[in-house]
Amino acid sequence: MDTNNKTDLQKIVRDGMNGILYQHSEEITRQFFREDFIQHNPFSADGLEHLLAMTQFTFVWEPARWVVDGDIVAYHGMYTSTNPLDPDNPLLCVDMWRIENSKIAEHWDVLAPKPFGQVAALLAGGGDGLIEVSETAVSQNKANAQQFMDEVIQNGHVDALGQLLSDDFVHHSESGDMPSQAVAGWLESLGGTVPHQVKRVIGSGDLVFVHSHFTHPQMTTANFDIFRFDNGKIAEHWSAGQPIAEETDNPHPHF
């Protein structure tokens, strides 16, 4: 996918979200979202009505990094307080949108209320999904991210970390950057593996987003793992998760 097309698709999402949260305009919202919009946020209904109601909200959004892959656009960022889920804290977020005929047709997300200091640590770092990178490199990065999820997270093969991670790898945690040894320690604290199902892998530039359903007893979540690659190895890693909702406002929550 060429850079101009990626930028065009990103602009559809940016303009649509700005229409809701900055311009508070039902007219602009209708311009950028389909009437049959499909919602996977468990607390939102399908269709336009919930989005139109959101034009009255006062919180704003601040994306930190973007990926555009085919007809899918995603970003990692935050919604500032005051927001509907937590009046005191911002929301760490990953939002993923499917574009159809130049309108936003479908949405998935994870939202996690966090104090500002923690959100800053969880969003720190680099990555640019809009830079031009060869399709071969992006495909390899996606395969390596899938390997990380399959071999390390799912099966506990921490010996694969040496192959997958760069020498200066950092995982961005609530308490600051953590080295590669922290991945093995985190897995050990959870019994060595975290069972999950990878739902989709998207990537562009030097970034890959992996959307998964974690089924570990201590971590039953919808999850996004985000990877920045440098020369084919994982240089940075972020993660955001949300507990699976028991009661939902649409028939296809989370995934």
N, C-alpha and C positions, 0 to 999 in steps of 0.2 A: 504494500500500500504506500503511495507516495505521500510526502509530508503535507502537501496542500490538502489532500483529501482527509487526512487525519485531523488537520486543523479545522476543516469545515465541519466535521462531525463533532469535534470538541466544542465548537462555537454553538452548535444547536443545543447541547446540554447547558453550556454556560448561559446562553441567552434565555433558555427556558427557566432555569433556576433563578436568574436575575429577575425575570418577569414576576416570579412568585414572591421572592424574599426581599428584593430591593425596590422594584417598581410597584409591587402589590397590585398587579394588573390582571384581572380576569381575561381581558382581551388578548394580552400577550400569552398568557397561559394556554388559551385555546389555540393560539397560533403554533405553539411548539409541541403540544401533547395531543395524542390521538384520542378520539372519543371513546374508543374501546381499550384504553390504556389498562395494562395488566400490572397489578401491584403484588409484590411478594413480601413487602413489609407486613408483618403479622397484625399490626395495629391500624392498618389502612385498608380501605375498600377499593375494589377495582373501579375504573372509570374516572371521569374528570371531577366529580363533585368534591372529593376530598382535597384534590389539588387546588380547586378554586377556593375552598375554605382556608387553605394555607396562605392565601394572599393576605389574610388578616394577621398572620403571625408576625412577631417582631424580632425573632432571632435571625442571624445572618450566617453565611457559610464562608469558609476559607479553605479551598482545596490546596494541598501541598504538592501532590504529584499525580499525573494523569497517565492512562494507558488507552490507546485506541487500537482495536483489533477487529478487522472485518466491520460488522455493523454494531459492535459493542464498544461503549465508552465507559471508563471507570475512573474514579479519583479517590484518593486517600487524603483526609483532611479533618476538619472539625466544624461543628455548628456551635456558635457562641451562645451563652446563656443570655436572656432567659429562653429556655426551650421547653416544649411540651412534656418531655420525659423527666426533666430534673431542673427545678427553678434556680438551683445554686451553682451548678457546674456545667461546663461545656460538654458537648458530645463528641468523642472521637468517632469518626465515621469512615466507612468505605461504602460508596454508592456505585452501582453498576447499572447502565442503561442500554437498552437495545433500540436502535434507530431503524425505522421503516418508512420509506418514502419521505425522508427529510423531517419526520416527526418522531418524538419519543414514544415508543410503543410499550415498553416493559421495564420494570425496575426491581432490583434486588439491593439489599443493604445489610450492614451490621452497624449498630449504634451502641456506644458504651459511655455512660456518664463518667467523667474523670475530673479531678481538680486541674486547674490550669497548668500547674507545674508539671504534672504527670503527662498531660496532653502534649506539652512542649517537648518533653523527652521522647514520647512515642512517635512524634512527627519529625524529629530531627533527622538530618542526613540529606542525601542527594537523590539523584535519579531523574531522568527526563525521558518520558515515553513518547515525546514528539520529535526527538532527534532522528535523523536518518540513519538507520542500521540495516544491513542486508537482511533479506528474508531468511537466508540460511542461518545467520547468527541468531535472529529472533527465534526461529524454530528450535535451534540447539539450546538456547536459554530456557525455552518452555520445557523441553525434554529434561534438562537438568533440574529444573524446579520440580517437575513431576517425580524425578528420581529421588530428590531430597524428601519429598512427602512420602513416597512409597518405601524406600529403603530405610531412611533414618527415622521418620516420625511413626510410620505404620509398623515397621518391623524391628526397629531398635538397632539397626546396623550402624553404630556410631563410627565404625572403622571407615565408612564411606565419606566421612566428613573431610578427611584429608584430600580426597579427590575433588570434592564439590566446592569447598570453601577456599577463598583467597587467603593469603597469609595475614592480611590486615582486616579480616572479616569482623564485623560488629553486628550484634543483635540489639535493636533499640528497645529498651525496657522502660518501665515506669521509673526505675531508679537510676537510669542512665545507660550508657553503652556497655555491652557485655561481650567478651571474646568468645571464640568458638568453643572453649571448654564449657561454657555455660549451657550450651545446647545439650551436651551429654549429661550434665548435672540436672537440668530440668527434666529430661526424660527419665533419669534414675529416680527422681522424686515422685514420678507418676507410675512407677513400676516397670519402666523400660520401654514402653510403647504407648502410643496414643491412637487407638483405632479410629478410622475415619473413612469417609467416601469423598473422593474428589469429584466435584460436580462440573467444574469448568476451569480451564487454564487459558488466560489471555495475556498477550504480551506485545509490546512495541518499544522502540528505542532500547534502552538498557534495563527495562523493568518487566517483571512478570507478576501478575496477580493470580493466586490460586484460591478458588472458592470451594470450601469443603464443609461437610457435616461431620463434626467430631462427636464420637459416641463413647468416649471414655467416661466412666462413672463420675469422675471429678470435673469433667469438661464436656458436657452435652450442649454443644453450641453450634450455631452457624458461624463460620470462621473465614477470614481472609488472611492468607499469608502473602506478603509482598517481598519481592527479591530484586535487588539491583545487582546486575552482572558487570564484571570487569574482565575482559579477555576470557569469557566463557566460564568464569567462576563466580560464586556468590560472594559479593563484597559487603552487602548490607541486607538486613532482614527486619521486617516489621510484622506484627500480627495484631489482628483485632477480632474479637469474638463477642457474640451475643447469645444468652441462653435461649434454647428453643422454647417458644411460647406454647402454653397449653390451650389458651383460648385465643382465637384469631378472628379477624374481620374480613378475611377472604379465604377462598377454598384452596389456595396454593401458597401457604406461607413459607418464607425463608428461601426455598429453592424452586 
